[in-house]
Amino acid sequence: MMDLLQFLSSAELSQTLQEAASAAKNLVAKAATINGVPAIIENMGALDGDTLQGMVNELKGQFKGVIVLGGVANNAVSLVAAVTPEFTAKVQAGKIIQQIAPIVGGKGGGKPDNARGGGKDASKLDEALARAKSLLG
């Protein structure tokens, strides 16, 4: 029985990762340049932090700049930020998360190149992402 559960979990994970890869390609097409910094800042809807992190990891292979993704799953807001090495002197992922997580009633942090955070107030996710954009401008 446990083997079947493990198989189902890995199959679901594989499908989720394939969806993340597909979504990552679409996000690269939506990238904008803010104050000279290429950026992808998006509300991804009903996705959890691990799925968002998978998308960010996929994006880092295809995109150079700042990536901030947010989602809401299980009544919790997840935020993931990444900054590729070319831009960490100007912008740090950990500082972005520290600034925007309190907006959704939470906290977070991390390193200059990758950070995660979260909160409970899903209604403020778009406001938090708008703040991430303003931090670049």
C-alpha positions in Angstrom: 0.0 0.0 0.0 2.8 2.4 0.9 4.5 1.8 -2.4 1.3 2.7 -4.3 1.1 5.9 -2.3 4.8 6.8 -3.0 4.2 6.1 -6.7 1.1 8.3 -6.7 3.0 11.0 -4.9 6.0 10.9 -7.3 3.6 10.8 -10.3 1.8 13.9 -9.0 5.1 15.6 -8.3 6.3 14.9 -11.8 3.1 16.3 -13.3 3.4 19.4 -11.0 7.0 19.9 -12.1 6.0 19.6 -15.8 3.3 22.2 -15.3 5.8 24.4 -13.5 8.2 24.2 -16.5 5.4 25.1 -18.9 4.3 28.0 -16.8 7.9 29.2 -16.5 8.2 29.5 -20.2 5.0 31.6 -20.3 6.3 33.9 -17.5 9.6 34.6 -19.4 7.4 36.0 -22.2 5.7 38.4 -19.7 9.0 39.7 -18.2 9.3 43.5 -17.8 12.3 45.8 -17.2 11.9 48.0 -14.1 14.6 50.6 -13.5 17.0 48.7 -15.7 16.4 45.4 -14.0 14.6 42.5 -15.9 11.8 41.3 -13.6 9.1 38.6 -13.4 6.6 39.5 -10.6 3.4 37.5 -10.7 0.5 36.2 -8.7 0.4 32.5 -9.7 -3.0 31.7 -8.1 -3.6 28.5 -6.2 0.0 27.2 -5.8 2.0 26.4 -2.6 5.5 27.5 -1.7 7.2 24.3 -3.0 5.5 24.5 -6.4 6.5 28.2 -6.6 10.1 27.4 -5.7 10.1 24.7 -8.4 8.9 27.4 -10.9 11.6 29.8 -9.7 14.3 27.2 -10.1 13.1 26.5 -13.6 13.0 30.2 -14.4 16.6 30.8 -13.2 17.8 28.6 -16.0 16.0 30.7 -18.6 15.9 34.2 -17.3 18.4 36.7 -15.8 17.0 39.2 -13.4 14.6 39.4 -10.5 11.8 36.8 -10.0 9.0 37.2 -7.4 6.1 34.7 -7.4 3.2 34.5 -5.0 0.4 32.0 -4.5 -2.3 31.0 -2.1 -2.8 27.4 -1.1 -4.3 25.8 2.1 -5.4 29.3 3.4 -1.7 30.4 3.4 0.1 32.9 1.2 3.5 31.8 -0.2 6.1 34.1 -1.6 9.3 33.1 -3.4 11.9 35.5 -4.7 15.1 34.9 -6.6 17.8 37.2 -8.0 20.3 35.9 -10.5 24.0 36.7 -9.7 24.2 39.5 -12.3 21.8 41.6 -10.2 22.5 40.7 -6.5 24.7 43.7 -6.1 21.7 45.9 -6.9 18.8 43.8 -5.5 18.6 41.0 -2.9 15.9 38.4 -2.7 16.0 38.2 1.1 15.4 42.0 1.4 12.5 41.8 -1.1 10.7 39.1 1.0 11.4 41.0 4.2 9.6 44.0 2.8 6.6 42.3 1.2 5.8 39.4 3.6 4.5 41.7 6.4 1.9 43.0 3.9 0.3 39.6 3.8 0.5 39.3 7.6 3.7 37.1 7.7 7.4 37.1 7.5 10.2 35.6 5.6 13.8 36.0 4.5 16.7 34.2 2.9 19.8 34.9 0.9 20.6 37.5 -1.7 19.9 35.0 -4.5 16.9 33.1 -3.1 14.3 33.7 -0.3 10.9 32.5 0.8 8.2 33.9 3.0 4.5 33.7 3.6 1.5 34.9 5.5 -2.2 34.5 6.1 -3.9 37.4 4.4 -4.5 36.2 0.8 -6.5 39.4 0.0 -3.2 41.4 0.2 -1.1 39.2 -2.2 -1.5 41.6 -5.1 -0.6 44.6 -2.9 2.5 42.7 -1.8 3.6 42.0 -5.4 3.0 45.6 -6.3 5.3 46.6 -3.4 8.0 44.2 -4.9 7.7 46.1 -8.2 8.0 49.5 -6.4 11.2 48.3 -4.6 12.8 47.9 -8.0 11.7 51.3 -9.2 
